[in-house]
Amino acid sequence: MNIKRIIGIDVGLNGAIAEMTGDGELIDVHDMPTLIDGKKLRPTVNAPLLASLIYKTQATKAYCELVGPRPLEGAVGAFSFGRCRGLIEGVLAACGVPCVMVSPSIWKRSSGIPAGRENKDMARSIVIAKWPDKADWFARKRDIDRAEAALIALAGMIREGSR
């Protein structure tokens, strides 16, 4: 029996990948694999580690947050964020995993999270309530990105009617 595997991806150096079944059962969450790189020793998403992780999930589809320029961000930060998104899209393509982009407004609305940075931590509360047996995966404040990755996957499945 072939079980459909879905991944949700919260883009960024502090991003995450949530792995679930096609019926919305949360299997695992992974922090974005990063390494220090270049002359300036800046962190960057590591493509080989990400590809290895994607292959291990056996994902049949990915839902990835549709990100763009962020207000008040400098050129270096914007370039790094854009590079991260492009690298994720490239790794997914190389792994043969179709990717559907989900805008923040779509996945937040689907999850009942109001717009605004002050509401960012609501994702953890929602995910812990939905999967209380996995609460430990979202216990720390820095686990917000893990929670967002799970909600991105759910919103993508709901939007496409596969859940």
Biotite code that builds the C-alpha atoms (Angstrom):
import biotite.structure as struc

atoms = struc.array([
    struc.Atom([0.000, 0.000, 0.000], chain_id="A", res_id=1, res_name="MET", atom_name="CA", element="C"),
    struc.Atom([1.440, 3.354, -1.042], chain_id="A", res_id=2, res_name="ASN", atom_name="CA", element="C"),
    struc.Atom([0.697, 6.068, 1.520], chain_id="A", res_id=3, res_name="ILE", atom_name="CA", element="C"),
    struc.Atom([0.772, 9.625, 0.211], chain_id="A", res_id=4, res_name="LYS", atom_name="CA", element="C"),
    struc.Atom([3.419, 11.758, 1.935], chain_id="A", res_id=5, res_name="ARG", atom_name="CA", element="C"),
    struc.Atom([3.201, 15.539, 2.096], chain_id="A", res_id=6, res_name="ILE", atom_name="CA", element="C"),
    struc.Atom([5.737, 18.080, 3.312], chain_id="A", res_id=7, res_name="ILE", atom_name="CA", element="C"),
    struc.Atom([5.149, 21.659, 4.353], chain_id="A", res_id=8, res_name="GLY", atom_name="CA", element="C"),
    struc.Atom([8.066, 24.061, 4.174], chain_id="A", res_id=9, res_name="ILE", atom_name="CA", element="C"),
    struc.Atom([8.515, 27.301, 6.068], chain_id="A", res_id=10, res_name="ASP", atom_name="CA", element="C"),
    struc.Atom([11.201, 29.113, 4.081], chain_id="A", res_id=11, res_name="VAL", atom_name="CA", element="C"),
    struc.Atom([14.190, 30.717, 5.777], chain_id="A", res_id=12, res_name="GLY", atom_name="CA", element="C"),
    struc.Atom([17.408, 29.976, 7.591], chain_id="A", res_id=13, res_name="LEU", atom_name="CA", element="C"),
    struc.Atom([15.337, 29.329, 10.709], chain_id="A", res_id=14, res_name="ASN", atom_name="CA", element="C"),
    struc.Atom([12.677, 27.573, 8.629], chain_id="A", res_id=15, res_name="GLY", atom_name="CA", element="C"),
    struc.Atom([11.411, 24.045, 8.962], chain_id="A", res_id=16, res_name="ALA", atom_name="CA", element="C"),
    struc.Atom([9.971, 21.075, 7.129], chain_id="A", res_id=17, res_name="ILE", atom_name="CA", element="C"),
    struc.Atom([6.866, 19.281, 8.425], chain_id="A", res_id=18, res_name="ALA", atom_name="CA", element="C"),
    struc.Atom([6.219, 15.766, 7.222], chain_id="A", res_id=19, res_name="GLU", atom_name="CA", element="C"),
    struc.Atom([2.689, 14.312, 7.199], chain_id="A", res_id=20, res_name="MET", atom_name="CA", element="C"),
    struc.Atom([0.447, 11.767, 5.593], chain_id="A", res_id=21, res_name="THR", atom_name="CA", element="C"),
    struc.Atom([-2.139, 12.749, 2.992], chain_id="A", res_id=22, res_name="GLY", atom_name="CA", element="C"),
    struc.Atom([-4.861, 12.568, 5.625], chain_id="A", res_id=23, res_name="ASP", atom_name="CA", element="C"),
    struc.Atom([-3.116, 15.141, 7.836], chain_id="A", res_id=24, res_name="GLY", atom_name="CA", element="C"),
    struc.Atom([-1.348, 12.938, 10.355], chain_id="A", res_id=25, res_name="GLU", atom_name="CA", element="C"),
    struc.Atom([1.823, 14.704, 11.491], chain_id="A", res_id=26, res_name="LEU", atom_name="CA", element="C"),
    struc.Atom([4.764, 12.313, 11.156], chain_id="A", res_id=27, res_name="ILE", atom_name="CA", element="C"),
    struc.Atom([7.795, 14.476, 11.949], chain_id="A", res_id=28, res_name="ASP", atom_name="CA", element="C"),
    struc.Atom([9.236, 17.981, 11.854], chain_id="A", res_id=29, res_name="VAL", atom_name="CA", element="C"),
    struc.Atom([12.746, 18.976, 10.851], chain_id="A", res_id=30, res_name="HIS", atom_name="CA", element="C"),
    struc.Atom([14.631, 22.223, 11.267], chain_id="A", res_id=31, res_name="ASP", atom_name="CA", element="C"),
    struc.Atom([15.996, 23.671, 8.036], chain_id="A", res_id=32, res_name="MET", atom_name="CA", element="C"),
    struc.Atom([19.488, 22.206, 7.502], chain_id="A", res_id=33, res_name="PRO", atom_name="CA", element="C"),
    struc.Atom([22.011, 25.041, 7.519], chain_id="A", res_id=34, res_name="THR", atom_name="CA", element="C"),
    struc.Atom([25.778, 25.418, 7.624], chain_id="A", res_id=35, res_name="LEU", atom_name="CA", element="C"),
    struc.Atom([28.140, 28.364, 7.894], chain_id="A", res_id=36, res_name="ILE", atom_name="CA", element="C"),
    struc.Atom([29.421, 29.255, 4.424], chain_id="A", res_id=37, res_name="ASP", atom_name="CA", element="C"),
    struc.Atom([31.585, 31.715, 2.524], chain_id="A", res_id=38, res_name="GLY", atom_name="CA", element="C"),
    struc.Atom([34.187, 34.295, 3.465], chain_id="A", res_id=39, res_name="LYS", atom_name="CA", element="C"),
    struc.Atom([31.758, 36.177, 5.721], chain_id="A", res_id=40, res_name="LYS", atom_name="CA", element="C"),
    struc.Atom([30.863, 32.951, 7.550], chain_id="A", res_id=41, res_name="LEU", atom_name="CA", element="C"),
    struc.Atom([27.129, 33.482, 7.152], chain_id="A", res_id=42, res_name="ARG", atom_name="CA", element="C"),
    struc.Atom([24.641, 30.674, 7.693], chain_id="A", res_id=43, res_name="PRO", atom_name="CA", element="C"),
    struc.Atom([22.992, 29.318, 4.557], chain_id="A", res_id=44, res_name="THR", atom_name="CA", element="C"),
    struc.Atom([20.646, 26.461, 3.704], chain_id="A", res_id=45, res_name="VAL", atom_name="CA", element="C"),
    struc.Atom([22.744, 23.457, 2.788], chain_id="A", res_id=46, res_name="ASN", atom_name="CA", element="C"),
    struc.Atom([21.437, 21.916, -0.456], chain_id="A", res_id=47, res_name="ALA", atom_name="CA", element="C"),
    struc.Atom([22.915, 18.401, -0.058], chain_id="A", res_id=48, res_name="PRO", atom_name="CA", element="C"),
    struc.Atom([21.557, 18.081, 3.489], chain_id="A", res_id=49, res_name="LEU", atom_name="CA", element="C"),
    struc.Atom([18.151, 19.392, 2.384], chain_id="A", res_id=50, res_name="LEU", atom_name="CA", element="C"),
    struc.Atom([18.060, 16.963, -0.552], chain_id="A", res_id=51, res_name="ALA", atom_name="CA", element="C"),
    struc.Atom([18.908, 14.070, 1.768], chain_id="A", res_id=52, res_name="SER", atom_name="CA", element="C"),
    struc.Atom([16.122, 15.078, 4.119], chain_id="A", res_id=53, res_name="LEU", atom_name="CA", element="C"),
    struc.Atom([13.600, 15.460, 1.253], chain_id="A", res_id=54, res_name="ILE", atom_name="CA", element="C"),
    struc.Atom([14.507, 12.006, -0.129], chain_id="A", res_id=55, res_name="TYR", atom_name="CA", element="C"),
    struc.Atom([14.086, 10.428, 3.319], chain_id="A", res_id=56, res_name="LYS", atom_name="CA", element="C"),
    struc.Atom([10.557, 11.841, 3.679], chain_id="A", res_id=57, res_name="THR", atom_name="CA", element="C"),
    struc.Atom([9.496, 10.044, 0.466], chain_id="A", res_id=58, res_name="GLN", atom_name="CA", element="C"),
    struc.Atom([7.273, 13.070, -0.201], chain_id="A", res_id=59, res_name="ALA", atom_name="CA", element="C"),
    struc.Atom([4.901, 12.987, -3.143], chain_id="A", res_id=60, res_name="THR", atom_name="CA", element="C"),
    struc.Atom([4.092, 16.712, -2.882], chain_id="A", res_id=61, res_name="LYS", atom_name="CA", element="C"),
    struc.Atom([5.412, 19.804, -1.116], chain_id="A", res_id=62, res_name="ALA", atom_name="CA", element="C"),
    struc.Atom([3.573, 22.913, 0.004], chain_id="A", res_id=63, res_name="TYR", atom_name="CA", element="C"),
    struc.Atom([6.009, 25.776, 0.401], chain_id="A", res_id=64, res_name="CYS", atom_name="CA", element="C"),
    struc.Atom([5.417, 29.240, 1.784], chain_id="A", res_id=65, res_name="GLU", atom_name="CA", element="C"),
    struc.Atom([5.338, 31.829, -0.992], chain_id="A", res_id=66, res_name="LEU", atom_name="CA", element="C"),
    struc.Atom([7.741, 34.452, 0.291], chain_id="A", res_id=67, res_name="VAL", atom_name="CA", element="C"),
    struc.Atom([8.885, 37.731, -1.179], chain_id="A", res_id=68, res_name="GLY", atom_name="CA", element="C"),
    struc.Atom([10.648, 40.884, -0.038], chain_id="A", res_id=69, res_name="PRO", atom_name="CA", element="C"),
    struc.Atom([10.074, 41.807, 3.577], chain_id="A", res_id=70, res_name="ARG", atom_name="CA", element="C"),
    struc.Atom([9.562, 45.415, 4.654], chain_id="A", res_id=71, res_name="PRO", atom_name="CA", element="C"),
    struc.Atom([12.589, 47.186, 6.083], chain_id="A", res_id=72, res_name="LEU", atom_name="CA", element="C"),
    struc.Atom([14.940, 44.345, 5.153], chain_id="A", res_id=73, res_name="GLU", atom_name="CA", element="C"),
    struc.Atom([18.388, 45.252, 3.871], chain_id="A", res_id=74, res_name="GLY", atom_name="CA", element="C"),
    struc.Atom([19.857, 44.086, 0.579], chain_id="A", res_id=75, res_name="ALA", atom_name="CA", element="C"),
    struc.Atom([21.985, 41.309, 2.109], chain_id="A", res_id=76, res_name="VAL", atom_name="CA", element="C"),
    struc.Atom([19.060, 39.887, 4.083], chain_id="A", res_id=77, res_name="GLY", atom_name="CA", element="C"),
    struc.Atom([16.704, 40.078, 1.093], chain_id="A", res_id=78, res_name="ALA", atom_name="CA", element="C"),
    struc.Atom([19.229, 38.355, -1.159], chain_id="A", res_id=79, res_name="PHE", atom_name="CA", element="C"),
    struc.Atom([19.801, 35.606, 1.413], chain_id="A", res_id=80, res_name="SER", atom_name="CA", element="C"),
    struc.Atom([16.043, 35.047, 1.839], chain_id="A", res_id=81, res_name="PHE", atom_name="CA", element="C"),
    struc.Atom([15.506, 34.893, -1.939], chain_id="A", res_id=82, res_name="GLY", atom_name="CA", element="C"),
    struc.Atom([18.440, 32.529, -2.341], chain_id="A", res_id=83, res_name="ARG", atom_name="CA", element="C"),
    struc.Atom([16.938, 30.275, 0.314], chain_id="A", res_id=84, res_name="CYS", atom_name="CA", element="C"),
    struc.Atom([13.605, 30.102, -1.527], chain_id="A", res_id=85, res_name="ARG", atom_name="CA", element="C"),
    struc.Atom([15.301, 29.377, -4.852], chain_id="A", res_id=86, res_name="GLY", atom_name="CA", element="C"),
    struc.Atom([17.486, 26.699, -3.339], chain_id="A", res_id=87, res_name="LEU", atom_name="CA", element="C"),
    struc.Atom([14.452, 24.974, -1.804], chain_id="A", res_id=88, res_name="ILE", atom_name="CA", element="C"),
    struc.Atom([12.582, 25.074, -5.132], chain_id="A", res_id=89, res_name="GLU", atom_name="CA", element="C"),
    struc.Atom([15.629, 23.680, -6.938], chain_id="A", res_id=90, res_name="GLY", atom_name="CA", element="C"),
    struc.Atom([16.148, 20.851, -4.455], chain_id="A", res_id=91, res_name="VAL", atom_name="CA", element="C"),
    struc.Atom([12.466, 19.890, -4.635], chain_id="A", res_id=92, res_name="LEU", atom_name="CA", element="C"),
    struc.Atom([12.635, 19.856, -8.446], chain_id="A", res_id=93, res_name="ALA", atom_name="CA", element="C"),
    struc.Atom([15.811, 17.761, -8.429], chain_id="A", res_id=94, res_name="ALA", atom_name="CA", element="C"),
    struc.Atom([14.165, 15.322, -6.002], chain_id="A", res_id=95, res_name="CYS", atom_name="CA", element="C"),
    struc.Atom([11.129, 15.080, -8.282], chain_id="A", res_id=96, res_name="GLY", atom_name="CA", element="C"),
    struc.Atom([8.737, 16.494, -5.679], chain_id="A", res_id=97, res_name="VAL", atom_name="CA", element="C"),
    struc.Atom([6.066, 18.805, -7.133], chain_id="A", res_id=98, res_name="PRO", atom_name="CA", element="C"),
    struc.Atom([5.833, 22.063, -5.208], chain_id="A", res_id=99, res_name="CYS", atom_name="CA", element="C"),
    struc.Atom([2.766, 24.221, -4.663], chain_id="A", res_id=100, res_name="VAL", atom_name="CA", element="C"),
    struc.Atom([3.371, 27.693, -3.270], chain_id="A", res_id=101, res_name="MET", atom_name="CA", element="C"),
    struc.Atom([1.029, 28.847, -0.483], chain_id="A", res_id=102, res_name="VAL", atom_name="CA", element="C"),
    struc.Atom([0.933, 32.531, 0.435], chain_id="A", res_id=103, res_name="SER", atom_name="CA", element="C"),
    struc.Atom([1.115, 33.539, 4.102], chain_id="A", res_id=104, res_name="PRO", atom_name="CA", element="C"),
    struc.Atom([-2.362, 35.088, 3.926], chain_id="A", res_id=105, res_name="SER", atom_name="CA", element="C"),
    struc.Atom([-3.825, 31.768, 2.673], chain_id="A", res_id=106, res_name="ILE", atom_name="CA", element="C"),
    struc.Atom([-2.277, 29.478, 5.280], chain_id="A", res_id=107, res_name="TRP", atom_name="CA", element="C"),
    struc.Atom([-2.817, 31.926, 8.134], chain_id="A", res_id=108, res_name="LYS", atom_name="CA", element="C"),
    struc.Atom([-6.486, 32.443, 7.207], chain_id="A", res_id=109, res_name="ARG", atom_name="CA", element="C"),
    struc.Atom([-6.932, 28.670, 6.914], chain_id="A", res_id=110, res_name="SER", atom_name="CA", element="C"),
    struc.Atom([-5.462, 28.278, 10.412], chain_id="A", res_id=111, res_name="SER", atom_name="CA", element="C"),
    struc.Atom([-7.379, 31.174, 11.976], chain_id="A", res_id=112, res_name="GLY", atom_name="CA", element="C"),
    struc.Atom([-4.292, 33.305, 12.602], chain_id="A", res_id=113, res_name="ILE", atom_name="CA", element="C"),
    struc.Atom([-4.896, 37.062, 12.208], chain_id="A", res_id=114, res_name="PRO", atom_name="CA", element="C"),
    struc.Atom([-2.371, 39.101, 10.215], chain_id="A", res_id=115, res_name="ALA", atom_name="CA", element="C"),
    struc.Atom([0.436, 40.768, 12.135], chain_id="A", res_id=116, res_name="GLY", atom_name="CA", element="C"),
    struc.Atom([3.776, 39.832, 13.578], chain_id="A", res_id=117, res_name="ARG", atom_name="CA", element="C"),
    struc.Atom([2.371, 39.998, 17.095], chain_id="A", res_id=118, res_name="GLU", atom_name="CA", element="C"),
    struc.Atom([0.268, 36.896, 16.282], chain_id="A", res_id=119, res_name="ASN", atom_name="CA", element="C"),
    struc.Atom([3.218, 34.779, 15.119], chain_id="A", res_id=120, res_name="LYS", atom_name="CA", element="C"),
    struc.Atom([3.290, 32.545, 18.203], chain_id="A", res_id=121, res_name="ASP", atom_name="CA", element="C"),
    struc.Atom([-0.354, 31.516, 17.672], chain_id="A", res_id=122, res_name="MET", atom_name="CA", element="C"),
    struc.Atom([0.900, 28.883, 15.216], chain_id="A", res_id=123, res_name="ALA", atom_name="CA", element="C"),
    struc.Atom([2.471, 26.910, 18.071], chain_id="A", res_id=124, res_name="ARG", atom_name="CA", element="C"),
    struc.Atom([-0.718, 27.032, 20.132], chain_id="A", res_id=125, res_name="SER", atom_name="CA", element="C"),
    struc.Atom([-2.826, 25.840, 17.188], chain_id="A", res_id=126, res_name="ILE", atom_name="CA", element="C"),
    struc.Atom([-0.470, 22.989, 16.298], chain_id="A", res_id=127, res_name="VAL", atom_name="CA", element="C"),
    struc.Atom([-0.147, 21.825, 19.911], chain_id="A", res_id=128, res_name="ILE", atom_name="CA", element="C"),
    struc.Atom([-3.956, 21.779, 20.211], chain_id="A", res_id=129, res_name="ALA", atom_name="CA", element="C"),
    struc.Atom([-4.277, 19.848, 16.928], chain_id="A", res_id=130, res_name="LYS", atom_name="CA", element="C"),
    struc.Atom([-1.550, 17.293, 17.716], chain_id="A", res_id=131, res_name="TRP", atom_name="CA", element="C"),
    struc.Atom([-1.209, 17.232, 21.544], chain_id="A", res_id=132, res_name="PRO", atom_name="CA", element="C"),
    struc.Atom([0.826, 14.009, 21.388], chain_id="A", res_id=133, res_name="ASP", atom_name="CA", element="C"),
    struc.Atom([3.493, 15.947, 19.422], chain_id="A", res_id=134, res_name="LYS", atom_name="CA", element="C"),
    struc.Atom([3.539, 18.993, 21.759], chain_id="A", res_id=135, res_name="ALA", atom_name="CA", element="C"),
    struc.Atom([7.211, 18.430, 22.647], chain_id="A", res_id=136, res_name="ASP", atom_name="CA", element="C"),
    struc.Atom([8.175, 19.208, 19.046], chain_id="A", res_id=137, res_name="TRP", atom_name="CA", element="C"),
    struc.Atom([6.775, 22.731, 19.479], chain_id="A", res_id=138, res_name="PHE", atom_name="CA", element="C"),
    struc.Atom([7.622, 23.446, 23.121], chain_id="A", res_id=139, res_name="ALA", atom_name="CA", element="C"),
    struc.Atom([10.200, 26.202, 22.593], chain_id="A", res_id=140, res_name="ARG", atom_name="CA", element="C"),
    struc.Atom([9.483, 29.690, 21.300], chain_id="A", res_id=141, res_name="LYS", atom_name="CA", element="C"),
    struc.Atom([11.974, 29.061, 18.481], chain_id="A", res_id=142, res_name="ARG", atom_name="CA", element="C"),
    struc.Atom([9.772, 26.168, 17.281], chain_id="A", res_id=143, res_name="ASP", atom_name="CA", element="C"),
    struc.Atom([7.364, 28.653, 15.667], chain_id="A", res_id=144, res_name="ILE", atom_name="CA", element="C"),
    struc.Atom([8.803, 27.797, 12.235], chain_id="A", res_id=145, res_name="ASP", atom_name="CA", element="C"),
    struc.Atom([8.112, 24.098, 12.792], chain_id="A", res_id=146, res_name="ARG", atom_name="CA", element="C"),
    struc.Atom([4.501, 24.931, 13.631], chain_id="A", res_id=147, res_name="ALA", atom_name="CA", element="C"),
    struc.Atom([4.201, 27.176, 10.590], chain_id="A", res_id=148, res_name="GLU", atom_name="CA", element="C"),
    struc.Atom([5.540, 24.414, 8.322], chain_id="A", res_id=149, res_name="ALA", atom_name="CA", element="C"),
    struc.Atom([2.830, 22.055, 9.609], chain_id="A", res_id=150, res_name="ALA", atom_name="CA", element="C"),
    struc.Atom([0.108, 24.665, 9.073], chain_id="A", res_id=151, res_name="LEU", atom_name="CA", element="C"),
    struc.Atom([1.409, 25.423, 5.555], chain_id="A", res_id=152, res_name="ILE", atom_name="CA", element="C"),
    struc.Atom([1.091, 21.719, 4.674], chain_id="A", res_id=153, res_name="ALA", atom_name="CA", element="C"),
    struc.Atom([-2.433, 21.531, 6.084], chain_id="A", res_id=154, res_name="LEU", atom_name="CA", element="C"),
    struc.Atom([-3.549, 24.690, 4.299], chain_id="A", res_id=155, res_name="ALA", atom_name="CA", element="C"),
    struc.Atom([-2.130, 23.413, 1.019], chain_id="A", res_id=156, res_name="GLY", atom_name="CA", element="C"),
    struc.Atom([-3.972, 20.116, 1.329], chain_id="A", res_id=157, res_name="MET", atom_name="CA", element="C"),
    struc.Atom([-7.235, 21.838, 2.262], chain_id="A", res_id=158, res_name="ILE", atom_name="CA", element="C"),
    struc.Atom([-6.906, 24.332, -0.585], chain_id="A", res_id=159, res_name="ARG", atom_name="CA", element="C"),
    struc.Atom([-6.359, 21.558, -3.129], chain_id="A", res_id=160, res_name="GLU", atom_name="CA", element="C"),
    struc.Atom([-9.148, 19.443, -1.653], chain_id="A", res_id=161, res_name="GLY", atom_name="CA", element="C"),
    struc.Atom([-6.847, 16.539, -0.857], chain_id="A", res_id=162, res_name="SER", atom_name="CA", element="C"),
    struc.Atom([-7.879, 16.593, 2.772], chain_id="A", res_id=163, res_name="ARG", atom_name="CA", element="C"),
])
